Amino acid sequence: MSEQSTYVEQTKVHLHKALQTEDPDEKNFHLRNALQLCACDDLSDRPGQSDAD
């Protein structure tokens, strides 16, 4: 479970940084990272899934 909370905390950090910055490139960087972390968290919730699926 600590791995999941790490994803959640990292996602929150990126979302807060995206909201705080005015630079569109930096905002996009943080939003992309948040989305990638959500995807990783979703994959970690699926036991028995392989990379070939």
C-alpha positions, 0 to 999 in steps of 0.5 A, a space after each residue: 500500500 505504501 507504493 500506492 500512496 507514493 503515486 498519490 502523493 507524487 500526483 498531488 505534487 505535480 498537480 499543485 505545481 501545474 496550478 502554480 505555474 504560468 509557463 505553459 510548457 512547465 504546466 504541460 510537463 506537470 500534467 503529463 507526469 500526473 497522468 502517467 502516475 495515475 496510469 501506473 497506479 491503475 496498473 499496480 491495482 491489477 494483479 496478474 496483468 502482464 505487459 503483453 496484455 
